[in-house]
Amino acid sequence: MALRRSKAKRGKPHPYSRLGDAITFDGEREIGITTCGSCDESHPTAQGFLNRNNAKFAAYLVSWNPHASEKWIDMSIGSFDEPDYPNQVLFACRIGPVELSEDACTLVTPTWGGENPPEILGTRLDREAALAHHWLPDFWNAVDWLVFNEQYFL
């Protein structure tokens, strides 16, 4: 299986951030429980906001699926300008076993917000749109930080 390079556009990072800037949690995270639609097993979730250089940068939802040994991260990135959140986009990834590897992190289509997500979550990007989006490096940077700092990953 050949590895495929991302065709993400470079040079236009999130307007309130640059790669390498300081990411922090914004307030307390909400810990919840959700039920798997396929097996009815309950599992934990965590959601909250991330700041970058003291400005709100992203909202995230992490879901664990222990029976599949995987985690799902949906992340809305944008300026959070109310009332219509004009530049919000919604990315997602799955962390878990893949063919020929123990664990990998792969882009997936977000599911947060259901069929019609609220405006604050933004435009849902499927895998192909996410691969081409100029904020993809910001998303991966935030995912990397979240994996190492969200206590429920440990």
N, C-alpha and C positions, 0 to 999 in steps of 0.2 A: 504494500500500500504506500503510495507516494504522498509525502506531505505537501500541502498546498499553501502557498504564501498568501497572506491577506492582501487584497487590493484596496485597502483603506486609503483614502486621500490623506495626505500629510499636510501639515502647516497651518491648519485652522483649528486650534484647540478650543475647548470650552471657554467662553468669554471671561469667566471668573477664575480660571485656573491655568496652570502650566504643569506639565509632567514634572514631578519632583517636589511640587508644593506640599505644604503640610496639610494632611487630612486628619480630621478629628470627628468624633461623634458629636451630633448636635442634640443635646438633651438625652433623656432616658430612652432606651429601647423598649418596645412593647414585646413581651413574650406571650405567645398564644399557642393554641392547639388547633389543628385542623384534622379532618378525616380524609383519608385516601379514598378517592372515588371508585377505585377498582377492588380494594380489599376491605374497606371500612375500618382499617387500622388507624388509630390516632397517632399523630406525631407532632413535635414542636415546630413552631415558627418564630422568627424574630423580625421585627421591622423597625425602621427608624430613619433618621436623616443623617447625612454626612455633610460636614463643612470642609471647605478648602480655603485656607487663608482667611478664616473667620467669616466666610460667606457661604450661605446654603448652596450646596452643589448637587446633591443627589438624595433621593428617597430610595430605600431598598426593602425588599422582602426576601428572607431566606427561609426555605422550607426543607426539612429533612425527611427523607423516605428511608427509614432504617431497613425495611424489608428488601429494598433494592440497593442498599449501600450507596445512596446518592444524595446530593444536595442540589437545590435549584436556587438561583439568585436572579430575581427580577430587579432592575434598577432604572429609575427615572432620572434622567440628567437634564438640567436646564437652569434657567435663571430664577424660576419660581415666581415670576412676575404675575401678580394677580391683576385682574380677575380671570383672564383667559389663558394664562400660561402659554404664550405664543411659540416658545422654542423648546418645549419639553419633548424628549424622545424616550422611548422605553426599550431598553436592551434586556437580554436574559442569557444566562448560561447554565449549564448542567455540569456538576462535578461528580465524577463517578467512574466506574470501570467501563472500559471500551475494549473492543476487539484488539488483541495483541498488547494490552497495557493494563496495569492495575487501576490507575486513576488518571483521568485527563479532564480538562476543562474545555467545553465546546459551546459555541454559540447556538442558541435555540430561539424559537419564537416565544416571546413572553406570554404568560397567561394571567398575570396579575390584573385584577379589575374585571375579569370575565369578558363577555362579548362586547360590552360597551364601557371601557374603562373611563373613569372620571377625567376631566381635562387636566388635572394636576399631574397625571401619569404621562400624558403626552401621546404622541404618535407612536403606535406599536411598530417596531422594526422586526421584520422576519429575518432569518439568518442572512440571506443575500443582501438585504438593505443594510443590515448592521455591518457586514463586511465592507461595504462601500462608504459607510458614514465617517465623516471626518472626526467625530468624537470617540470612535472606537478605541484609540489609545488611552483616552481618559477613562473609559469604562473599564478596560483591563487593569489600569493602574488602581482604580478604586476597588475592583474585585480582589486584586492582590492584597491591598491594604486590609480589606474586610476579612479575608480568610485568616490573616495573622492577628487580627485585633478583636473580632467578634467572639466573645467568650464561649459561645455555644458551638463553635467549630473545634474547640480544643478538647 
